[in-house]
Amino acid sequence: MPIVAHNDLPTFARLRDEGQRILEPDCAIQQDIRELHIGLLNMMPDAALAATERQFFRLVGQSNPIAQFYVHPFTLDGLKRGAEAQAYIQRYYEPFEKIRAEGLDALIITGANVSGSDLAQEPFWQPLITVVDWAFEQVCSTLCSCLATHAVMQFRYQQRRQPLPAKCWGVYSHHIVERTHPLVSDVNTRFDVPHSRFNDISRAQFDAAGLRVLTESDAAGVHLAVSADGFRQIFFQGHPEYDMISLLKEYKREVKRFITGARVDYPPFPEHYFGLQARAILDEYHEQLHEALDQGREPPLFPEEWMTTRLHNTWHDTAQGVIGNWMGLVYRVTNNDRRLPFMAEINPNDPLALGW
């Protein structure tokens, strides 16, 4: 069943315009079907706040035909916001106190944009720990994305992320490590996942923490891992939620940073993302840009529209499959009042309890 538009969040209209089915509240009430309430802790910066929201809403809404999905976005104090983003959050997002009081079936925690090397020094650190600790005891399952994975690995498993020699940036081939786990059942044994990060939690660190690695890449490392019980905490290092144009937008942003002097080197291409023709066009743009800057002229327009029609999404189907499997497991192990269903009714150490 679809996501329920339980408030006037603009993402509902945007997804409806894309052709996704969005259920109005009065229709949802008339249907005799289970509800699943999913929290979305959105820690992304202002420029990516709404896009990240849409990406995860889209994956959840497309994932499973057996439930109505109510997605509850919220964020943290300590994340610096501009006036426009703060007004958006005030209008459309829910306070954590309300979410904690009413409960969730599952929780998604997005990444964030930080510049410091020590996550414990970030202003959102303690509020994030509060949410994660609450979710560990009170929510059936929590999915951590990218920086959220690194933060939880640091404060719960004492595994600090390590800086990479160069940014892991592009679309990388992955393979399934533990094929019997239900999160990866019925998905391709090899598939692509976008990555965009300067830091890494290695396979050895996941193993040292007693976690189970489900998918990894020879080039990009671990993407998907789960807690020892197989379900309560799920970790992404990649970005399977990305739109087809997300890496293009990031590349364009880095080009703009070069133009303004915010970065001294011209950005490399995201790996395995642009085709040969696209790379040739971008190389030509690079030459035109350098010529314009040398002569003090206005930079040429970035060929975004041309590029957009020549990109390919090679990861969405697998992302949808994994999220669909996750929602199916959450559906199976929760009850209607969502009060400690996982702890009270399911033994996480019993493989039969979760179907593997």
Contacts in CASP RR format, 6 or more apart in sequence:
PFRMAT RR
TARGET T0000
AUTHOR 0000-0000-0000
METHOD contacts of the structure
MODEL  1
MPIVAHNDLPTFARLRDEGQRILEPDCAIQQDIRELHIGLLNMMPDAALA
ATERQFFRLVGQSNPIAQFYVHPFTLDGLKRGAEAQAYIQRYYEPFEKIR
AEGLDALIITGANVSGSDLAQEPFWQPLITVVDWAFEQVCSTLCSCLATH
AVMQFRYQQRRQPLPAKCWGVYSHHIVERTHPLVSDVNTRFDVPHSRFND
ISRAQFDAAGLRVLTESDAAGVHLAVSADGFRQIFFQGHPEYDMISLLKE
YKREVKRFITGARVDYPPFPEHYFGLQARAILDEYHEQLHEALDQGREPP
LFPEEWMTTRLHNTWHDTAQGVIGNWMGLVYRVTNNDRRLPFMAEINPND
PLALGW
1 23 0 8 1.000
1 31 0 8 1.000
1 33 0 8 1.000
1 64 0 8 1.000
1 65 0 8 1.000
1 66 0 8 1.000
1 67 0 8 1.000
1 68 0 8 1.000
1 69 0 8 1.000
2 20 0 8 1.000
2 21 0 8 1.000
2 22 0 8 1.000
2 23 0 8 1.000
2 61 0 8 1.000
2 68 0 8 1.000
2 69 0 8 1.000
3 12 0 8 1.000
3 15 0 8 1.000
3 20 0 8 1.000
3 22 0 8 1.000
3 23 0 8 1.000
3 57 0 8 1.000
3 60 0 8 1.000
3 61 0 8 1.000
3 68 0 8 1.000
3 69 0 8 1.000
3 70 0 8 1.000
3 71 0 8 1.000
4 22 0 8 1.000
4 23 0 8 1.000
4 24 0 8 1.000
4 25 0 8 1.000
4 28 0 8 1.000
4 35 0 8 1.000
4 68 0 8 1.000
4 69 0 8 1.000
4 70 0 8 1.000
5 12 0 8 1.000
5 22 0 8 1.000
5 23 0 8 1.000
5 24 0 8 1.000
5 25 0 8 1.000
6 25 0 8 1.000
6 28 0 8 1.000
6 70 0 8 1.000
7 92 0 8 1.000
8 92 0 8 1.000
9 53 0 8 1.000
9 73 0 8 1.000
9 92 0 8 1.000
10 50 0 8 1.000
10 92 0 8 1.000
11 50 0 8 1.000
11 53 0 8 1.000
11 54 0 8 1.000
11 57 0 8 1.000
12 22 0 8 1.000
14 54 0 8 1.000
15 22 0 8 1.000
15 54 0 8 1.000
15 57 0 8 1.000
15 58 0 8 1.000
16 22 0 8 1.000
18 58 0 8 1.000
20 58 0 8 1.000
20 61 0 8 1.000
20 62 0 8 1.000
23 68 0 8 1.000
28 68 0 8 1.000
31 68 0 8 1.000
33 66 0 8 1.000
33 67 0 8 1.000
33 68 0 8 1.000
34 66 0 8 1.000
34 67 0 8 1.000
34 68 0 8 1.000
34 331 0 8 1.000
34 336 0 8 1.000
35 67 0 8 1.000
35 68 0 8 1.000
35 69 0 8 1.000
35 70 0 8 1.000
36 67 0 8 1.000
36 68 0 8 1.000
36 69 0 8 1.000
36 70 0 8 1.000
36 105 0 8 1.000
36 106 0 8 1.000
36 327 0 8 1.000
36 330 0 8 1.000
36 331 0 8 1.000
36 334 0 8 1.000
37 70 0 8 1.000
37 72 0 8 1.000
37 102 0 8 1.000
37 103 0 8 1.000
37 104 0 8 1.000
37 105 0 8 1.000
37 338 0 8 1.000
38 60 0 8 1.000
38 69 0 8 1.000
38 70 0 8 1.000
38 71 0 8 1.000
38 72 0 8 1.000
38 104 0 8 1.000
38 105 0 8 1.000
38 106 0 8 1.000
38 107 0 8 1.000
38 108 0 8 1.000
39 71 0 8 1.000
39 72 0 8 1.000
39 73 0 8 1.000
39 74 0 8 1.000
39 99 0 8 1.000
39 104 0 8 1.000
39 106 0 8 1.000
39 107 0 8 1.000
39 108 0 8 1.000
40 53 0 8 1.000
40 56 0 8 1.000
40 57 0 8 1.000
40 71 0 8 1.000
40 72 0 8 1.000
40 73 0 8 1.000
40 74 0 8 1.000
40 107 0 8 1.000
40 108 0 8 1.000
40 110 0 8 1.000
41 74 0 8 1.000
41 75 0 8 1.000
41 76 0 8 1.000
41 107 0 8 1.000
41 108 0 8 1.000
41 109 0 8 1.000
41 110 0 8 1.000
41 131 0 8 1.000
41 148 0 8 1.000
42 49 0 8 1.000
42 52 0 8 1.000
42 53 0 8 1.000
42 73 0 8 1.000
42 74 0 8 1.000
42 75 0 8 1.000
42 93 0 8 1.000
42 110 0 8 1.000
43 75 0 8 1.000
43 76 0 8 1.000
43 79 0 8 1.000
43 109 0 8 1.000
43 110 0 8 1.000
43 111 0 8 1.000
43 112 0 8 1.000
43 124 0 8 1.000
43 128 0 8 1.000
43 147 0 8 1.000
43 148 0 8 1.000
44 51 0 8 1.000
44 52 0 8 1.000
44 110 0 8 1.000
44 111 0 8 1.000
44 112 0 8 1.000
44 113 0 8 1.000
45 79 0 8 1.000
45 112 0 8 1.000
45 113 0 8 1.000
46 81 0 8 1.000
46 82 0 8 1.000
46 84 0 8 1.000
46 85 0 8 1.000
48 113 0 8 1.000
49 85 0 8 1.000
49 88 0 8 1.000
49 89 0 8 1.000
50 88 0 8 1.000
51 243 0 8 1.000
51 246 0 8 1.000
52 110 0 8 1.000
52 241 0 8 1.000
53 73 0 8 1.000
55 241 0 8 1.000
55 242 0 8 1.000
55 243 0 8 1.000
55 246 0 8 1.000
56 71 0 8 1.000
56 108 0 8 1.000
56 110 0 8 1.000
56 241 0 8 1.000
57 71 0 8 1.000
58 241 0 8 1.000
59 240 0 8 1.000
59 241 0 8 1.000
59 319 0 8 1.000
59 320 0 8 1.000
59 323 0 8 1.000
60 69 0 8 1.000
60 71 0 8 1.000
60 108 0 8 1.000
60 323 0 8 1.000
60 327 0 8 1.000
61 69 0 8 1.000
62 320 0 8 1.000
63 320 0 8 1.000
63 321 0 8 1.000
63 323 0 8 1.000
63 324 0 8 1.000
63 326 0 8 1.000
63 327 0 8 1.000
64 324 0 8 1.000
64 327 0 8 1.000
64 328 0 8 1.000
64 331 0 8 1.000
66 328 0 8 1.000
66 331 0 8 1.000
67 327 0 8 1.000
67 331 0 8 1.000
69 327 0 8 1.000
72 94 0 8 1.000
72 99 0 8 1.000
72 104 0 8 1.000
73 92 0 8 1.000
73 93 0 8 1.000
73 94 0 8 1.000
74 93 0 8 1.000
74 94 0 8 1.000
74 95 0 8 1.000
74 96 0 8 1.000
74 99 0 8 1.000
75 89 0 8 1.000
75 93 0 8 1.000
76 96 0 8 1.000
76 124 0 8 1.000
76 127 0 8 1.000
76 128 0 8 1.000
76 131 0 8 1.000
77 124 0 8 1.000
77 127 0 8 1.000
78 123 0 8 1.000
78 124 0 8 1.000
78 127 0 8 1.000
79 112 0 8 1.000
79 123 0 8 1.000
79 124 0 8 1.000
80 123 0 8 1.000
81 89 0 8 1.000
96 131 0 8 1.000
100 134 0 8 1.000
100 138 0 8 1.000
103 138 0 8 1.000
103 139 0 8 1.000
103 338 0 8 1.000
103 339 0 8 1.000
104 135 0 8 1.000
104 138 0 8 1.000
104 139 0 8 1.000
104 140 0 8 1.000
104 338 0 8 1.000
105 139 0 8 1.000
105 140 0 8 1.000
105 330 0 8 1.000
105 334 0 8 1.000
105 338 0 8 1.000
106 139 0 8 1.000
106 140 0 8 1.000
106 141 0 8 1.000
106 142 0 8 1.000
106 143 0 8 1.000
106 326 0 8 1.000
106 327 0 8 1.000
106 330 0 8 1.000
107 131 0 8 1.000
107 135 0 8 1.000
107 139 0 8 1.000
107 141 0 8 1.000
107 142 0 8 1.000
107 143 0 8 1.000
108 142 0 8 1.000
108 143 0 8 1.000
108 145 0 8 1.000
109 128 0 8 1.000
109 131 0 8 1.000
109 132 0 8 1.000
109 142 0 8 1.000
109 143 0 8 1.000
109 144 0 8 1.000
109 145 0 8 1.000
109 148 0 8 1.000
109 152 0 8 1.000
110 145 0 8 1.000
110 146 0 8 1.000
110 148 0 8 1.000
111 145 0 8 1.000
111 146 0 8 1.000
111 147 0 8 1.000
111 148 0 8 1.000
112 122 0 8 1.000
112 124 0 8 1.000
112 147 0 8 1.000
112 148 0 8 1.000
113 147 0 8 1.000
114 122 0 8 1.000
114 147 0 8 1.000
116 122 0 8 1.000
117 163 0 8 1.000
119 125 0 8 1.000
119 147 0 8 1.000
119 150 0 8 1.000
119 151 0 8 1.000
119 154 0 8 1.000
119 161 0 8 1.000
120 154 0 8 1.000
120 155 0 8 1.000
125 151 0 8 1.000
125 155 0 8 1.000
128 148 0 8 1.000
128 151 0 8 1.000
129 155 0 8 1.000
132 142 0 8 1.000
132 151 0 8 1.000
132 152 0 8 1.000
132 155 0 8 1.000
132 156 0 8 1.000
135 142 0 8 1.000
136 142 0 8 1.000
136 232 0 8 1.000
136 233 0 8 1.000
137 340 0 8 1.000
137 343 0 8 1.000
138 339 0 8 1.000
138 340 0 8 1.000
139 342 0 8 1.000
140 232 0 8 1.000
140 330 0 8 1.000
140 333 0 8 1.000
140 334 0 8 1.000
140 338 0 8 1.000
140 341 0 8 1.000
140 342 0 8 1.000
141 231 0 8 1.000
141 232 0 8 1.000
141 233 0 8 1.000
141 234 0 8 1.000
141 326 0 8 1.000
141 329 0 8 1.000
141 330 0 8 1.000
141 342 0 8 1.000
142 232 0 8 1.000
142 233 0 8 1.000
142 234 0 8 1.000
143 234 0 8 1.000
143 235 0 8 1.000
143 236 0 8 1.000
143 326 0 8 1.000
144 151 0 8 1.000
144 152 0 8 1.000
144 233 0 8 1.000
144 234 0 8 1.000
144 235 0 8 1.000
144 236 0 8 1.000
145 236 0 8 1.000
145 238 0 8 1.000
145 239 0 8 1.000
145 241 0 8 1.000
146 196 0 8 1.000
146 197 0 8 1.000
146 236 0 8 1.000
146 237 0 8 1.000
146 238 0 8 1.000
146 239 0 8 1.000
147 197 0 8 1.000
149 201 0 8 1.000
149 235 0 8 1.000
149 236 0 8 1.000
149 237 0 8 1.000
150 161 0 8 1.000
150 199 0 8 1.000
150 201 0 8 1.000
152 233 0 8 1.000
152 235 0 8 1.000
153 159 0 8 1.000
153 160 0 8 1.000
153 161 0 8 1.000
153 201 0 8 1.000
153 205 0 8 1.000
153 209 0 8 1.000
153 235 0 8 1.000
154 160 0 8 1.000
154 161 0 8 1.000
157 209 0 8 1.000
157 210 0 8 1.000
157 211 0 8 1.000
158 209 0 8 1.000
159 201 0 8 1.000
159 205 0 8 1.000
159 206 0 8 1.000
159 208 0 8 1.000
159 209 0 8 1.000
161 199 0 8 1.000
161 200 0 8 1.000
161 201 0 8 1.000
162 199 0 8 1.000
162 200 0 8 1.000
162 201 0 8 1.000
162 202 0 8 1.000
163 198 0 8 1.000
163 199 0 8 1.000
164 197 0 8 1.000
164 198 0 8 1.000
164 199 0 8 1.000
164 200 0 8 1.000
167 196 0 8 1.000
167 197 0 8 1.000
167 198 0 8 1.000
168 195 0 8 1.000
168 196 0 8 1.000
168 197 0 8 1.000
168 198 0 8 1.000
168 200 0 8 1.000
168 220 0 8 1.000
169 195 0 8 1.000
169 196 0 8 1.000
169 197 0 8 1.000
169 247 0 8 1.000
169 250 0 8 1.000
169 268 0 8 1.000
169 270 0 8 1.000
169 271 0 8 1.000
170 194 0 8 1.000
170 195 0 8 1.000
170 196 0 8 1.000
170 247 0 8 1.000
170 270 0 8 1.000
170 271 0 8 1.000
170 272 0 8 1.000
170 273 0 8 1.000
171 192 0 8 1.000
171 193 0 8 1.000
171 194 0 8 1.000
171 195 0 8 1.000
171 247 0 8 1.000
171 270 0 8 1.000
171 271 0 8 1.000
171 272 0 8 1.000
171 273 0 8 1.000
171 314 0 8 1.000
171 315 0 8 1.000
172 192 0 8 1.000
172 193 0 8 1.000
172 194 0 8 1.000
172 195 0 8 1.000
172 217 0 8 1.000
172 219 0 8 1.000
172 220 0 8 1.000
172 271 0 8 1.000
172 272 0 8 1.000
173 190 0 8 1.000
173 191 0 8 1.000
173 192 0 8 1.000
173 217 0 8 1.000
173 218 0 8 1.000
173 219 0 8 1.000
173 272 0 8 1.000
174 190 0 8 1.000
174 191 0 8 1.000
174 192 0 8 1.000
174 193 0 8 1.000
174 215 0 8 1.000
174 216 0 8 1.000
174 217 0 8 1.000
174 220 0 8 1.000
174 223 0 8 1.000
175 189 0 8 1.000
175 190 0 8 1.000
175 215 0 8 1.000
175 216 0 8 1.000
175 217 0 8 1.000
176 184 0 8 1.000
176 187 0 8 1.000
176 189 0 8 1.000
176 190 0 8 1.000
176 214 0 8 1.000
176 215 0 8 1.000
177 213 0 8 1.000
177 214 0 8 1.000
177 215 0 8 1.000
177 216 0 8 1.000
178 184 0 8 1.000
178 212 0 8 1.000
178 213 0 8 1.000
178 214 0 8 1.000
179 189 0 8 1.000
180 356 0 8 1.000
181 212 0 8 1.000
181 214 0 8 1.000
181 226 0 8 1.000
181 230 0 8 1.000
181 356 0 8 1.000
182 325 0 8 1.000
182 329 0 8 1.000
182 354 0 8 1.000
182 355 0 8 1.000
182 356 0 8 1.000
183 214 0 8 1.000
183 224 0 8 1.000
183 226 0 8 1.000
183 234 0 8 1.000
183 322 0 8 1.000
183 325 0 8 1.000
183 326 0 8 1.000
183 329 0 8 1.000
184 214 0 8 1.000
184 215 0 8 1.000
184 224 0 8 1.000
184 322 0 8 1.000
184 325 0 8 1.000
185 325 0 8 1.000
186 321 0 8 1.000
186 325 0 8 1.000
187 318 0 8 1.000
187 321 0 8 1.000
187 322 0 8 1.000
187 325 0 8 1.000
188 317 0 8 1.000
188 318 0 8 1.000
191 314 0 8 1.000
191 315 0 8 1.000
191 317 0 8 1.000
191 318 0 8 1.000
192 272 0 8 1.000
192 314 0 8 1.000
192 315 0 8 1.000
192 318 0 8 1.000
193 215 0 8 1.000
193 217 0 8 1.000
193 220 0 8 1.000
193 223 0 8 1.000
193 238 0 8 1.000
193 239 0 8 1.000
193 240 0 8 1.000
193 315 0 8 1.000
193 318 0 8 1.000
193 319 0 8 1.000
194 238 0 8 1.000
194 239 0 8 1.000
194 240 0 8 1.000
194 242 0 8 1.000
194 246 0 8 1.000
194 247 0 8 1.000
194 273 0 8 1.000
194 315 0 8 1.000
195 220 0 8 1.000
195 223 0 8 1.000
195 237 0 8 1.000
195 238 0 8 1.000
195 239 0 8 1.000
196 238 0 8 1.000
196 239 0 8 1.000
196 247 0 8 1.000
196 250 0 8 1.000
196 270 0 8 1.000
197 237 0 8 1.000
197 238 0 8 1.000
200 221 0 8 1.000
200 237 0 8 1.000
201 222 0 8 1.000
201 237 0 8 1.000
202 221 0 8 1.000
202 222 0 8 1.000
203 213 0 8 1.000
203 216 0 8 1.000
203 221 0 8 1.000
203 222 0 8 1.000
206 213 0 8 1.000
206 222 0 8 1.000
206 225 0 8 1.000
206 235 0 8 1.000
207 213 0 8 1.000
210 228 0 8 1.000
211 225 0 8 1.000
211 226 0 8 1.000
211 227 0 8 1.000
211 228 0 8 1.000
211 235 0 8 1.000
212 225 0 8 1.000
212 226 0 8 1.000
212 227 0 8 1.000
212 228 0 8 1.000
212 230 0 8 1.000
213 222 0 8 1.000
213 224 0 8 1.000
213 225 0 8 1.000
214 224 0 8 1.000
214 225 0 8 1.000
214 226 0 8 1.000
215 222 0 8 1.000
215 223 0 8 1.000
215 224 0 8 1.000
216 222 0 8 1.000
216 223 0 8 1.000
217 223 0 8 1.000
219 271 0 8 1.000
220 237 0 8 1.000
220 238 0 8 1.000
221 237 0 8 1.000
222 237 0 8 1.000
223 236 0 8 1.000
223 237 0 8 1.000
223 238 0 8 1.000
223 240 0 8 1.000
224 234 0 8 1.000
224 235 0 8 1.000
224 236 0 8 1.000
224 237 0 8 1.000
224 322 0 8 1.000
225 234 0 8 1.000
225 235 0 8 1.000
226 233 0 8 1.000
226 234 0 8 1.000
226 235 0 8 1.000
227 233 0 8 1.000
227 234 0 8 1.000
229 348 0 8 1.000
229 349 0 8 1.000
230 348 0 8 1.000
230 354 0 8 1.000
231 329 0 8 1.000
231 333 0 8 1.000
231 342 0 8 1.000
231 348 0 8 1.000
231 354 0 8 1.000
232 342 0 8 1.000
232 348 0 8 1.000
234 326 0 8 1.000
239 246 0 8 1.000
240 315 0 8 1.000
240 316 0 8 1.000
240 318 0 8 1.000
240 319 0 8 1.000
240 322 0 8 1.000
241 319 0 8 1.000
242 315 0 8 1.000
243 313 0 8 1.000
244 311 0 8 1.000
244 312 0 8 1.000
244 313 0 8 1.000
244 316 0 8 1.000
245 308 0 8 1.000
245 311 0 8 1.000
247 270 0 8 1.000
247 273 0 8 1.000
248 273 0 8 1.000
248 304 0 8 1.000
248 307 0 8 1.000
248 308 0 8 1.000
248 311 0 8 1.000
250 270 0 8 1.000
251 267 0 8 1.000
251 269 0 8 1.000
251 270 0 8 1.000
252 302 0 8 1.000
252 304 0 8 1.000
254 263 0 8 1.000
254 267 0 8 1.000
255 266 0 8 1.000
255 267 0 8 1.000
255 289 0 8 1.000
255 302 0 8 1.000
256 302 0 8 1.000
257 263 0 8 1.000
257 267 0 8 1.000
258 264 0 8 1.000
258 265 0 8 1.000
258 266 0 8 1.000
258 267 0 8 1.000
259 289 0 8 1.000
259 293 0 8 1.000
259 299 0 8 1.000
266 286 0 8 1.000
269 279 0 8 1.000
269 282 0 8 1.000
273 311 0 8 1.000
274 282 0 8 1.000
274 307 0 8 1.000
274 311 0 8 1.000
275 310 0 8 1.000
277 310 0 8 1.000
278 307 0 8 1.000
278 310 0 8 1.000
278 311 0 8 1.000
281 303 0 8 1.000
281 306 0 8 1.000
281 307 0 8 1.000
282 303 0 8 1.000
282 307 0 8 1.000
285 300 0 8 1.000
285 302 0 8 1.000
285 303 0 8 1.000
288 300 0 8 1.000
289 299 0 8 1.000
289 300 0 8 1.000
292 298 0 8 1.000
292 299 0 8 1.000
292 300 0 8 1.000
293 299 0 8 1.000
329 354 0 8 1.000
332 354 0 8 1.000
333 341 0 8 1.000
333 342 0 8 1.000
333 345 0 8 1.000
333 346 0 8 1.000
333 353 0 8 1.000
333 354 0 8 1.000
334 341 0 8 1.000
334 342 0 8 1.000
335 341 0 8 1.000
335 345 0 8 1.000
342 348 0 8 1.000
346 353 0 8 1.000
346 354 0 8 1.000
347 353 0 8 1.000
348 354 0 8 1.000
END
